[in-house]
Amino acid sequence: MKFTIPSKLVFLAISLGMGFSIQAHSHEAADLGKDAAYQVCAKMSMPGHREDCRKIVSASRIFTVQAVQLCGSFDFVPYINDCLTVIRDKHYSQSEVELCDKETIDRHKIECLGNVGSNPGGGGYLPPEASYGIRSAIRSIEMGDGYRAREILKEVLYRFGERP
Protein backbone atom coordinates (compact mmCIF):
# COMPACT_ATOMS: atom_id res chain seq x y z
CA MET A 1 0.00 0.00 0.00
CA LYS A 2 1.40 3.34 -1.12
CA PHE A 3 1.01 6.29 1.23
CA THR A 4 0.50 9.72 -0.39
CA ILE A 5 0.14 13.11 1.18
CA PRO A 6 -2.65 15.25 -0.27
CA SER A 7 -1.28 18.24 -2.20
CA LYS A 8 -3.21 20.71 -0.02
CA LEU A 9 -1.36 19.46 3.04
CA VAL A 10 1.97 19.74 1.24
CA PHE A 11 1.12 23.31 0.26
CA LEU A 12 0.07 24.12 3.85
CA ALA A 13 3.25 22.60 5.28
CA ILE A 14 5.43 24.53 2.84
CA SER A 15 3.55 27.74 3.55
CA LEU A 16 3.88 27.32 7.30
CA GLY A 17 7.53 26.44 6.93
CA MET A 18 8.17 29.53 4.82
CA GLY A 19 6.30 31.69 7.30
CA PHE A 20 8.41 30.32 10.13
CA SER A 21 11.55 30.88 8.11
CA ILE A 22 10.61 34.48 7.36
CA GLN A 23 9.71 35.14 11.01
CA ALA A 24 12.95 33.55 12.17
CA HIS A 25 14.96 35.65 9.72
CA SER A 26 13.14 38.81 10.78
CA HIS A 27 13.69 38.00 14.47
CA GLU A 28 17.35 37.24 13.75
CA ALA A 29 17.80 40.62 11.99
CA ALA A 30 16.17 42.39 14.95
CA ASP A 31 18.57 40.62 17.33
CA LEU A 32 21.56 41.65 15.19
CA GLY A 33 20.43 45.28 15.28
CA LYS A 34 19.98 45.27 19.06
CA ASP A 35 23.32 43.52 19.48
CA ALA A 36 24.97 46.21 17.36
CA ALA A 37 23.30 48.92 19.45
CA TYR A 38 24.47 47.32 22.70
CA GLN A 39 28.01 47.21 21.25
CA VAL A 40 27.80 50.95 20.57
CA CYS A 41 26.75 51.47 24.21
CA ALA A 42 29.62 49.31 25.48
CA LYS A 43 32.17 51.54 23.73
CA MET A 44 31.03 54.63 25.64
CA SER A 45 33.57 55.69 28.27
CA MET A 46 31.24 57.64 30.59
CA PRO A 47 29.12 55.33 32.79
CA GLY A 48 26.13 57.72 32.75
CA HIS A 49 26.03 57.89 28.94
CA ARG A 50 26.56 54.13 28.71
CA GLU A 51 23.65 53.46 31.10
CA ASP A 52 21.37 55.89 29.21
CA CYS A 53 22.30 54.12 25.99
CA ARG A 54 21.49 50.70 27.41
CA LYS A 55 18.10 51.98 28.60
CA ILE A 56 17.32 53.24 25.09
CA VAL A 57 18.26 49.88 23.57
CA SER A 58 16.45 47.76 26.15
CA ALA A 59 13.24 49.77 25.70
CA SER A 60 13.31 49.14 21.95
CA ARG A 61 12.14 46.22 19.84
CA ILE A 62 14.38 46.54 16.79
CA PHE A 63 17.30 48.43 15.28
CA THR A 64 18.64 48.37 11.73
CA VAL A 65 22.34 47.53 11.83
CA GLN A 66 23.40 50.08 9.17
CA ALA A 67 21.56 52.89 10.98
CA VAL A 68 23.17 51.86 14.29
CA GLN A 69 26.57 51.97 12.63
CA LEU A 70 25.90 55.51 11.41
CA CYS A 71 24.87 56.59 14.92
CA GLY A 72 27.93 54.90 16.39
CA SER A 73 30.22 56.88 14.08
CA PHE A 74 29.46 60.18 15.85
CA ASP A 75 32.20 61.69 18.01
CA PHE A 76 29.87 63.52 20.41
CA VAL A 77 28.44 60.84 22.72
CA PRO A 78 25.12 62.58 23.53
CA TYR A 79 24.42 62.66 19.77
CA ILE A 80 24.85 58.88 19.69
CA ASN A 81 22.08 58.46 22.27
CA ASP A 82 19.90 61.01 20.45
CA CYS A 83 20.44 59.11 17.22
CA LEU A 84 19.63 55.72 18.77
CA THR A 85 16.42 57.22 20.15
CA VAL A 86 15.45 58.42 16.67
CA ILE A 87 16.18 55.12 14.90
CA ARG A 88 14.75 52.68 17.43
CA ASP A 89 11.82 50.56 16.29
CA LYS A 90 12.24 51.68 12.67
CA HIS A 91 13.50 49.87 9.60
CA TYR A 92 15.97 51.61 7.27
CA SER A 93 16.98 50.59 3.79
CA GLN A 94 20.62 50.88 2.79
CA SER A 95 19.76 53.79 0.49
CA GLU A 96 18.06 55.66 3.34
CA VAL A 97 21.12 55.31 5.58
CA GLU A 98 23.39 56.36 2.71
CA LEU A 99 21.18 59.40 2.03
CA CYS A 100 21.50 60.52 5.65
CA ASP A 101 25.22 59.76 5.81
CA LYS A 102 25.75 62.32 3.02
CA GLU A 103 24.83 65.08 5.46
CA THR A 104 27.99 66.78 6.73
CA ILE A 105 26.82 67.70 10.24
CA ASP A 106 25.93 64.94 12.72
CA ARG A 107 22.80 66.79 13.93
CA HIS A 108 21.57 66.90 10.31
CA LYS A 109 22.24 63.16 9.96
CA ILE A 110 20.04 62.53 13.01
CA GLU A 111 17.31 64.78 11.60
CA CYS A 112 17.50 62.96 8.28
CA LEU A 113 17.20 59.57 10.01
CA GLY A 114 14.13 60.89 11.79
CA ASN A 115 12.60 61.81 8.45
CA VAL A 116 13.18 58.48 6.69
CA GLY A 117 12.77 54.87 7.70
CA SER A 118 9.56 53.00 8.29
CA ASN A 119 7.83 51.28 11.14
CA PRO A 120 7.74 47.50 10.72
CA GLY A 121 4.37 46.41 9.44
CA GLY A 122 3.70 49.89 8.09
CA GLY A 123 2.22 50.84 4.74
CA GLY A 124 3.68 50.90 1.26
CA TYR A 125 7.11 51.90 0.07
CA LEU A 126 8.15 55.48 -0.57
CA PRO A 127 11.58 56.28 -1.99
CA PRO A 128 13.77 57.82 0.74
CA GLU A 129 13.89 61.20 -0.99
CA ALA A 130 10.08 61.36 -1.19
CA SER A 131 9.68 60.35 2.45
CA TYR A 132 12.26 62.93 3.53
CA GLY A 133 10.50 65.63 1.50
CA ILE A 134 7.07 64.82 2.90
CA ARG A 135 8.32 64.82 6.48
CA SER A 136 10.15 68.10 5.87
CA ALA A 137 6.90 69.58 4.58
CA ILE A 138 5.08 68.38 7.70
CA ARG A 139 7.73 70.04 9.87
CA SER A 140 7.31 73.27 7.87
CA ILE A 141 3.55 73.16 8.47
CA GLU A 142 4.11 72.59 12.19
CA MET A 143 6.41 75.61 12.23
CA GLY A 144 3.77 77.72 10.47
CA ASP A 145 5.54 77.96 7.12
CA GLY A 146 2.80 76.83 4.75
CA TYR A 147 4.49 78.36 1.71
CA ARG A 148 7.69 76.31 2.23
CA ALA A 149 5.61 73.17 2.84
CA ARG A 150 3.73 73.72 -0.41
CA GLU A 151 6.96 74.22 -2.36
CA ILE A 152 8.50 71.08 -0.89
CA LEU A 153 5.41 69.02 -1.74
CA LYS A 154 5.30 70.42 -5.28
CA GLU A 155 8.93 69.37 -5.74
CA VAL A 156 8.23 65.87 -4.41
CA LEU A 157 5.25 65.46 -6.75
CA TYR A 158 7.24 66.80 -9.69
CA ARG A 159 10.20 64.47 -9.03
CA PHE A 160 8.03 61.40 -8.66
CA GLY A 161 5.90 61.74 -11.75
CA GLU A 162 2.91 63.94 -11.00
CA ARG A 163 2.47 67.54 -11.99
CA PRO A 164 1.00 69.68 -9.20
JOPEHU-V380407 format. One record per helix or strand. SS is the DSSP state (2 for helix, 1 for strand). FROM is the first residue (numbers start at 1). LEN is the number of residues. If there is no record, write none. Layout:
((SS & FROM & LEN) (SS & FROM & LEN))
This chain:
((2 & 7 & 36) (2 & 47 & 12) (2 & 65 & 8) (2 & 77 & 11) (1 & 91 & 1) (2 & 94 & 8) (2 & 106 & 10) (1 & 118 & 1) (2 & 128 & 15) (2 & 146 & 14))
